[in-house]
């Protein structure tokens, strides 16, 4: 079982996405941000963890921590091409 601070945990995935996608979009003055599960998976150098990425991004916890509101999820369940669209609040 991975340790709590490893990037393969849901918390690590959420933190990575906030730091690398949400905060930069907010800094650029954007109103929405779209995250592609496969991009997150690849940039984190994960192996066979797409379900974990999708679960982390689809969680209410991510919305609360990132201060975003989910607008849409498009694509296959737990797939690399799954898109998560969030409104920055």
C-alpha positions in Angstrom: 0.0 0.0 0.0 1.4 3.4 -0.9 2.3 5.9 1.8 -0.1 8.8 2.3 2.4 11.3 0.7 3.2 9.4 -2.4 1.9 10.9 -5.7 -0.1 7.7 -6.5 -2.6 8.4 -3.7 -5.8 10.3 -4.3 -4.5 13.2 -2.2 -1.3 13.3 -4.3 -3.2 13.3 -7.5 -5.5 16.1 -6.3 -2.5 18.2 -5.1 -0.7 17.7 -8.4 -3.8 18.8 -10.4 -4.4 21.8 -8.2 -0.7 22.9 -8.4 -0.2 22.2 -12.2 -3.6 22.9 -13.7 -6.0 24.8 -11.4 -3.7 27.4 -9.9 -2.1 28.3 -13.2 -5.5 28.6 -14.9 -6.6 30.9 -12.1 -3.5 33.0 -12.4 -4.2 33.4 -16.1 -7.7 34.7 -15.3 -9.5 31.8 -16.8 -13.0 30.9 -15.7 -12.9 27.2 -16.4 -10.2 24.5 -16.5 -10.4 21.1 -18.4 -8.4 18.2 -17.2 -7.8 15.1 -19.3 -7.2 12.0 -17.2 -4.6 10.7 -19.5 -2.6 13.9 -19.4 -2.6 13.8 -15.6 -1.6 10.2 -15.6 1.2 10.8 -18.1 2.6 13.9 -16.4 2.6 12.2 -13.0 4.4 9.2 -14.6 1.8 6.8 -13.3 1.3 3.2 -14.4 -2.2 1.7 -14.7 -3.7 4.3 -12.3 -6.3 5.8 -14.6 -9.1 4.7 -12.3 -7.4 6.5 -9.4 -6.9 9.6 -11.4 -10.6 9.6 -12.5 -11.8 8.9 -8.9 -9.6 11.7 -7.5 -10.8 14.3 -10.1 -14.4 13.2 -9.9 -14.6 13.5 -6.1 -16.3 16.2 -4.1 -13.1 16.4 -2.2 -11.3 17.7 -5.3 -14.0 20.3 -5.8 -13.7 21.5 -2.2 -9.9 21.6 -2.1 -9.4 23.2 -5.5 -12.3 25.6 -5.0 -13.9 24.5 -8.3 -17.3 23.3 -9.4 -17.6 20.4 -11.8 -19.5 21.4 -14.9 -19.1 18.2 -16.9 -17.4 14.8 -17.2 -17.1 13.6 -20.8 -15.7 10.4 -22.2 -15.3 6.8 -21.1 -15.5 5.8 -17.4 -11.9 5.7 -16.1 -10.4 6.2 -19.5 -7.4 8.2 -20.7 -9.6 10.5 -22.8 -12.0 11.3 -20.0 -12.4 15.1 -19.7 -13.2 16.8 -16.4 -14.5 20.4 -16.9 -14.5 22.7 -13.8 -15.6 26.2 -13.2 -13.1 28.2 -11.1 -14.9 29.7 -8.2 
